[in-house]
């Protein structure tokens, strides 16, 4: 029975390590790889394979080191406003269309609806695209809030809905609305403080007191 348990620990560690290799996000990769390496290290020490235990223990330390660097690193966020017919914008949408459809099924670009359109830059690297239009006098309706896989750590969303909040308010918006047609986007909105109404629409009231 003890041997079977040890085997399962080894199998679990292998699966977790393999899963980490499929992550596009470096943050997700580090966290999952950390879990896998910690499990493998435990497995190695339990079966008396010290090289396996120490090697994976070292990987754990490396993952922790890089995660600390990632979370302590100061990043510069900026927006780059674009015109509706911008060629790079069109190419960006075309290039990322398959991924966009995963999170925004049925999305079609309607340039005439753009009230706000900008790329999100992190340390001058393009990390996402935000498109929205004025639905009512004080309501901003999100059409697309897409982040490329490597940067899906919620920092883009926090930048848009928290640090840019004052800019939205200055433009006359009190509420941001979004519809979620995918579970992942639904989770994203909830994590950013959106509330779901009885009709399945998500909304966030822009707090003017902050």
ROKETI-542596 format. One record per atom (N, C-alpha, C): x, y, z; residue in three letters. Coordinates in steps of 0.05 Angstrom, whole numbers, plus 32768, in hexadecimal, padded with zeros to 4 digits. Layout:
N
XYZALA;...
***
This chain:
210
80117FE88000UNK;800080008000UNK;801280198000UNK;802780198010UNK;803980308011UNK;804680357FF6UNK;804D80207FE8UNK;805A80237FCDUNK;8046802F7FBAUNK;802D80277FBBUNK;801980327FA9UNK;801580507FAEUNK;801580587FC7UNK;801280747FCDUNK;802980847FC2UNK;804180797FC5UNK;805980877FBBUNK;805880897F9CUNK;804E80747F90UNK;804C80747F72UNK;8039808A7F6AUNK;8022808C7F78UNK;800F80A17F71UNK;801A80BD7F75UNK;802B80C17F89UNK;803880DB7F8DUNK;804A80E17F75UNK;805980CD7F6CUNK;806A80D07F55UNK;805B80D67F3CUNK;804480C87F37UNK;803480CD7F20UNK;802880E97F21UNK;801F80F17F39UNK;8013810C7F3CUNK;802781217F36UNK;8040811E7F40UNK;805581317F3BUNK;805B81337F1DUNK;805C811C7F0FUNK;8061811C7EF2UNK;804B812B7EE3UNK;803281267EEAUNK;801C81337EDDUNK;801D81527EE1UNK;8023815A7EFAUNK;802481777F00UNK;803B81847EF0UNK;805281777EEFUNK;806881827EE0UNK;806181847EC3UNK;8054816F7EB8UNK;804C81707E9CUNK;803881867E96UNK;802581897EA9UNK;8011819F7EA7UNK;801E81BA7EA6UNK;803381BE7EB7UNK;804081D87EB8UNK;804C81DF7E9DUNK;805581CB7E8DUNK;806181D07E74UNK;804E81DA7E5FUNK;803481D77E64UNK;802081E07E51UNK;801681FC7E56UNK;802082097E6BUNK;801782247E72UNK;802482397E60UNK;8014824B7E55UNK;801F82617E46UNK;802882787E59UNK;801A827A7E6FUNK;8021828F7E82UNK;803982867E93UNK;804D82977E94UNK;806582907EA4UNK;805F828F7EC2UNK;804B829E7ECBUNK;8044829E7EE7UNK;803782837EEDUNK;8024827A7EDDUNK;801782607EE1UNK;802B824A7EDFUNK;803E824C7ECCUNK;805382387EC9UNK;806282357EE3UNK;806B824C7EEEUNK;807C824B7F06UNK;806C823F7F1EUNK;805382477F21UNK;8044823C7F38UNK;803F821E7F35UNK;803782157F1EUNK;803181F97F1AUNK;804B81E87F1BUNK;806081F37F0FUNK;807981E57F0FUNK;808481E37F2CUNK;807F81F87F3CUNK;808781F87F58UNK;807881E17F67UNK;805F81DE7F62UNK;804F81C97F6FUNK;805981AE7F66UNK;805E81AB7F4CUNK;806881917F42UNK;8083818A7F4DUNK;8095819E7F4EUNK;80B081997F58UNK;80B081927F75UNK;809E819F7F85UNK;809C819A7FA1UNK;8092817D7FA6UNK;807F81757F95UNK;8074815A7F97UNK;808981457F90UNK;8098814B7F7AUNK;80AE81397F72UNK;80C481377F87UNK;80CA814E7F93UNK;80DF814E7FA8UNK;80D6813D7FBFUNK;80BD81407FC7UNK;80B2812F7FDDUNK;80B481127FD6UNK;80AC810C7FBDUNK;80AC80F07FB3UNK;80C980E57FB4UNK;80DC80F57FABUNK;80F880EC7FABUNK;810280E57FC6UNK;80FC80F77FDAUNK;810680F17FF5UNK;80F780D98001UNK;80DE80D67FFBUNK;80CF80BF8006UNK;80D880A47FFDUNK;80E280A37FE3UNK;80EB808A7FD9UNK;810980867FDCUNK;8116809A7FE8UNK;813380997FEDUNK;814480A07FD5UNK;813880AD7FC1UNK;814780B67FA9UNK;814F80D37FAFUNK;816680D67FBDUNK;816E80F07FC5UNK;817481037FADUNK;818080FA7F97UNK;8184810D7F81UNK;816A81187F76UNK;815581087F75UNK;813B81127F6CUNK;813081267F80UNK;813281207F99UNK;812981327FAEUNK;8137814D7FAEUNK;8152814C7FADUNK;816181657FADUNK;815E81757F94UNK;815E81677F7DUNK;815C81767F63UNK;814181857F62UNK;812B81777F69UNK;811181847F68UNK;810E81997F7EUNK;811C81947F94UNK;811C81A97FA9UNK;812981C27F9FUNK;813F81BF7F90UNK;814C81D67F83UNK;813981E47F70UNK;812A81D57F60UNK;811781E17F4EUNK;810281F17F5DUNK;80F981E77F74UNK;80E681F57F84UNK;80F282117F8CUNK;810B82117F95UNK;8118822A7F9CUNK;8119823D7F85UNK;812082337F6DUNK;812282437F55UNK;8106824F7F4EUNK;80F1823E7F4FUNK;80D682487F49UNK;80CE825E7F5DUNK;80D4825A7F76UNK;80CD826E7F8AUNK;80DC82887F85UNK;80F582867F7EUNK;8106829E7F78UNK;80FA82AE7F61UNK;80F382A07F4BUNK;80E882AF7F34UNK;80CC82B97F39UNK;80BC82AB7F49UNK;80A182B67F50UNK;80A482CF7F61UNK;80B782CF7F73UNK;80BC82E77F83UNK;80C582FF7F72UNK;80D582F97F5DUNK;80DD830E7F4BUNK;80C683187F3BUNK;80B483067F32UNK;809D830E7F22UNK;808B83207F33UNK;808583177F4BUNK;807183267F5BUNK;807D83407F67UNK;809783427F69UNK;80A3835A7F74UNK;80AC836E7F5EUNK;80AB83657F46UNK;80B483757F2FUNK;80A0838C7F2BUNK;80AB83A47F28UNK;809A83BB7F22UNK;809783BD7F04UNK;807E83BD7EFCUNK;807883BF7EDFUNK;806A83D97ED9UNK;807083E37EC1UNK;806483FC7EB8UNK;804D83F57EA5UNK;803583FD7EADUNK;801D83F97E9CUNK;801684127E8EUNK;801084107E75UNK;800784277E65UNK;7FF1841E7E52UNK;7FE384327E47UNK;7FD0842C7E32UNK;7FD984397E18UNK;7FD2842D7E02UNK;7FD884387DE8UNK;7FBE84397DD8UNK;7FB284507DD7UNK;7F9984537DC9UNK;7F9D844F7DABUNK;7F8A84417D9EUNK;7F8C843C7D81UNK;7F7284437D73UNK;7F74844B7D5AUNK;7F5D84517D4AUNK;7F5084377D41UNK;7F3784397D3AUNK;7F2784217D33UNK;7F3284127D1CUNK;7F4084207D09UNK;7F4A84147CF1UNK;7F68840F7CF2UNK;7F7384107D0AUNK;7F90840D7D0DUNK;7F9983F17D03UNK;7FAD83F17CF2UNK;7FB683D87CE5UNK;7FC183C37CF9UNK;7FCF83CD7D0DUNK;7FD983BB7D21UNK;7FC283AF7D31UNK;7FAF83BF7D37UNK;7F9783B57D46UNK;7F89839F7D36UNK;7F8683A37D1CUNK;7F79838F7D0BUNK;7F8983757D0AUNK;7FA383787D08UNK;7FB583617D06UNK;7FB583527D21UNK;7FB583617D37UNK;7FB483557D52UNK;7F9B83447D55UNK;7F84834F7D4DUNK;7F6B83407D4FUNK;7F6B83277D3EUNK;7F7783297D27UNK;7F7883127D14UNK;7F8B82FD7D20UNK;7FA283057D29UNK;7FB682F27D34UNK;7FAC82E37D4CUNK;7F9E82F17D5EUNK;7F9582E57D77UNK;7F7882DC7D76UNK;7F6C82DB7D5FUNK;7F4F82D57D5CUNK;7F4782BB7D69UNK;7F5782A67D65UNK;7F50828C7D71UNK;7F4F828D7D8FUNK;7F62829A7D9CUNK;7F63829D7DB9UNK;7F4C82B07DC2UNK;7F4782C57DB3UNK;7F3282D87DBAUNK;7F1782C97DBBUNK;7F1282B87DA7UNK;7EF982A97DA6UNK;7EF582967DBDUNK;7F0B828E7DCAUNK;7F09827C7DE2UNK;7EFC828B7DF9UNK;7F0382A47DFCUNK;7EF982B47E12UNK;7EE182C57E0BUNK;7EDF82CC7DF1UNK;7EC982DD7DE7UNK;7EBD82D07DCFUNK;7EAF82B97DD3UNK;7EA382AB7DBDUNK;7E9182BC7DACUNK;7E9582BB7D91UNK;7E8482CB7D7FUNK;7E8D82E87D7CUNK;7EA382EF7D88UNK;7EAC830B7D86UNK;7EB283137D69UNK;7EA7832A7D62UNK;7EAD83367D48UNK;7EB383537D4CUNK;7EC7835C7D3EUNK;7ED183777D42UNK;7EBE838B7D34UNK;7EB2839E7D43UNK;7EA183B37D38UNK;7EAE83CD7D3EUNK;7EBF83D77D2CUNK;7ECE83EF7D31UNK;7EBD84087D37UNK;7EA584087D2AUNK;7E9484207D2EUNK;7E8984227D4BUNK;7E8C840C7D5AUNK;7E81840D7D76UNK;7E9684167D8AUNK;7EAF84197D82UNK;7EC484207D95UNK;7EC1843C7DA0UNK;7EBE843C7DBAUNK;7EBF84567DC9UNK;7EDB84587DD5UNK;7EE584417DE0UNK;7EFF84407DECUNK;7F0D84287DE0UNK;7F25842B7DD6UNK;7F3584157DCBUNK;7F52841B7DD0UNK;7F5F84087DDEUNK;7F7B840C7DE3UNK;7F8983F17DE8UNK;7FA383F07DE3UNK;7FB483DA7DEAUNK;7FBE83DF7E06UNK;7FC283CA7E15UNK;7FCE83CC7E30UNK;7FEC83C47E2CUNK;7FFD83D67E36UNK;801A83D17E34UNK;802583CC7E50UNK;803683B87E52UNK;804583B27E6BUNK;806283B37E64UNK;807083C87E6FUNK;808C83CC7E68UNK;808F83CE7E4AUNK;807D83DB7E3DUNK;807C83E07E20UNK;807683C87E0FUNK;806F83B27E1BUNK;8068839A7E0CUNK;804983997E0AUNK;803E83947DF3UNK;802183937DEFUNK;801783797DFCUNK;8006837C7E10UNK;7FFD83647E1FUNK;7FDF835F7E1CUNK;7FD083737E12UNK;7FB3836F7E10UNK;7FA683857E01UNK;7F8C83807DFBUNK;7F7C83947DECUNK;7F6183987DFAUNK;7F5983B17DFDUNK;7F4083B87E0AUNK;7F2F83C87DF6UNK;7F1783BE7DF1UNK;7F0483CC7DE0UNK;7EE983CF7DEFUNK;7EDE83E77DEEUNK;7EC583EB7DFCUNK;7EB584027DEFUNK;7E9B84037DF3UNK;7E8B84187DE8UNK;7E7784237DFCUNK;7E6E843B7DF7UNK;7E5B84487E09UNK;7E3F843C7E03UNK;7E35842D7E16UNK;7E1A84207E12UNK;7E0484347E1AUNK;7E0884417E30UNK;7DF684577E38UNK;7E07846E7E40UNK;7DFB84847E49UNK;7E0B849C7E4FUNK;7E2184967E63UNK;7E1B84857E77UNK;7E2E84807E8CUNK;7E3884637E8EUNK;7E3284537E79UNK;7E3984377E7AUNK;7E4E84307E64UNK;7E6484247E6CUNK;7E78841B7E59UNK;7E7583FD7E56UNK;7E7083F57E3EUNK;7E6B83D87E38UNK;7E8583CD7E2CUNK;7E9083B97E39UNK;7EA983AC7E2FUNK;7EA383997E18UNK;7EB1839D7E02UNK;7EAE838B7DEBUNK;7EC383767DEBUNK;7EDB837E7DF3UNK;7EF2836C7DF4UNK;7F0683757E09UNK;7F0E83637E19UNK;7F2483687E2DUNK;7F3683507E2CUNK;7F47834F7E17UNK;7F5783387E11UNK;7F74833C7E1BUNK;7F7F83277E28UNK;7F9A83277E31UNK;7FA8830F7E24UNK;7FC083147E19UNK;7FCE82FD7E0CUNK;7FD782E97E22UNK;7FD982D07E1BUNK;7FDE82BB7E2EUNK;7FF582C07E42UNK;800B82CB7E39UNK;802282CE7E4AUNK;801D82E17E61UNK;800882F27E60UNK;800483067E74UNK;7FEA83047E83UNK;7FDF82EC7E84UNK;7FC582E87E92UNK;7FC882E47EB0UNK;7FCF82F97EBDUNK;7FD282F87EDAUNK;7FC1830D7EE9UNK;7FAD83177EDBUNK;7F9A832B7EE5UNK;7FA583477EE9UNK;7FBF834B7EE3UNK;7FCA83657EE6UNK;7FBF83797ED2UNK;7FBA836F7EB9UNK;7FAE83807EA5UNK;7F9283897EAEUNK;7F8383777EB8UNK;7F68837D7EC0UNK;7F6783917ED7UNK;7F79838D7EEBUNK;7F7A83A07F01UNK;7F8383BC7EF8UNK;7F9583BC7EE5UNK;7F9D83D67EDAUNK;7F8683E47ECCUNK;7F7683D67EBCUNK;7F6083E27EADUNK;7F4A83EB7EC0UNK;7F4183DA7ED2UNK;7F2A83E07EE2UNK;7F2F83EF7EFCUNK;7F4883F07F04UNK;7F4F83FE7F1DUNK;7F5F84187F17UNK;7F7584147F09UNK;7F86842C7F05UNK;7F7B843E7EF0UNK;7F6B84347EDDUNK;7F5F84457EC8UNK;7F43844E7ECFUNK;7F3A84467EE7UNK;7F1F844D7EF0UNK;7F19846B7EEEUNK;7F2C847C7EF6UNK;7F2884997EF6UNK;7F2484A37ED9UNK;7F3284977EC6UNK;7F30849F7EABUNK;7F1484997EA0UNK;7F0984817EA7UNK;7EEE847A7E9FUNK;7EDA848D7EABUNK;7EDE84947EC4UNK;7ECB84A67ED2UNK;7ECC84C27EC5UNK;7EE484CB7EBFUNK;7EE784E57EB2UNK;7ED984E67E97UNK;7ED784CF7E8AUNK;7EC984CD7E70UNK;7EAB84CA7E73UNK;7EA184CA7E8DUNK;7E8584CA7E92UNK;7E7984AF7E98UNK;7E8A849B7E9CUNK;7E8084807EA2UNK;7E7E847A7EC0UNK;7E68846E7EC8UNK;7E6484677EE4UNK;7E6484487EE7UNK;7E5E843A7ED2UNK;7E5B841D7ED3UNK;7E6984117EBBUNK;7E7683FB7EC0UNK;7E8283EB7EAAUNK;7E7283D07EA9UNK;7E6983C97E91UNK;7E5A83B07E8DUNK;7E69839E7E7AUNK;7E6683847E7FUNK;7E7283707E6EUNK;7E6183577E6EUNK;7E6183497E57UNK;7E53832F7E56UNK;7E68831A7E54UNK;7E6483047E63UNK;7E7782EE7E63UNK;7E6B82D67E56UNK;7E7782CE7E3FUNK;7E6D82B67E31UNK;7E7F829E7E35UNK;7E9482A27E45UNK;7EA5828C7E4CUNK;7EAA828B7E6AUNK;7EAE82747E75UNK;7EB282717E92UNK;7ECB82807E9CUNK;7EE0827F7E8CUNK;7EF9828B7E95UNK;7EF682AA7E96UNK;7EE882B57E83UNK;7EE482D27E84UNK;7ED182DA7E9BUNK;7EBE82C87EA0UNK;7EAC82CC7EB7UNK;7EBC82CD7ED1UNK;7ECF82BB7ED5UNK;7EE082BA7EECUNK;7EF182D37EEEUNK;7EFB82DB7ED7UNK;7F0C82F37ED5UNK;7EFD830C7EDFUNK;7EE4830F7ED6UNK;7ED583267EDDUNK;7ECE83267EFBUNK;7EC7830F7F06UNK;7EC1830D7F22UNK;7ED983147F33UNK;7EF1830B7F2BUNK;7F0983107F3AUNK;7F10832E7F39UNK;7F06833C7F25UNK;7F0C83597F23UNK;7EF6836A7F2FUNK;7EE3835D7F3DUNK;7ECF836C7F4CUNK;7EB583717F3DUNK;7EB183637F27UNK;7E9783667F19UNK;7E8283567F27UNK;7E69835F7F25UNK;7E5283517F30UNK;7E4083487F1AUNK;7E35832F7F1DUNK;7E2483247F08UNK;7E07832A7F10UNK;7DF783357EFCUNK;7DDB833B7F02UNK;7DCA83237EFBUNK;7DB083267EFEUNK;7D9D83107EFAUNK;7D9C83077EDDUNK;7DA583187ECAUNK;7DA483117EAEUNK;7DBF83077EA4UNK;7DD283037EB6UNK;7DEC82F87EAFUNK;7DFF830C7EA5UNK;7DF883267EA7UNK;7E0A833C7E9FUNK;7E1C83437EB7UNK;7E3583497EB2UNK;7E4783517EC7UNK;7E4B83707EC7UNK;7E4B837B7EDEUNK;7E4F83987EDFUNK;7E6183A07EF7UNK;7E6E83B77EF4UNK;7E7F83C17F09UNK;7E7A83DF7F0BUNK;7E7383E77F23UNK;7E6E84047F28UNK;7E8984117F2EUNK;7E8F84277F20UNK;7EA884357F23UNK;7EA684477F3BUNK;7EB584407F50UNK;7EB5844F7F69UNK;7EC3846A7F66UNK;7EB484807F69UNK;7EC0849A7F65UNK;7ECE84A57F7EUNK;7ECB84967F94UNK;7ED784A07FADUNK;7EF484987FB0UNK;7EFD84867FA0UNK;7F19847C7FA3UNK;7F2C848E7F95UNK;
***
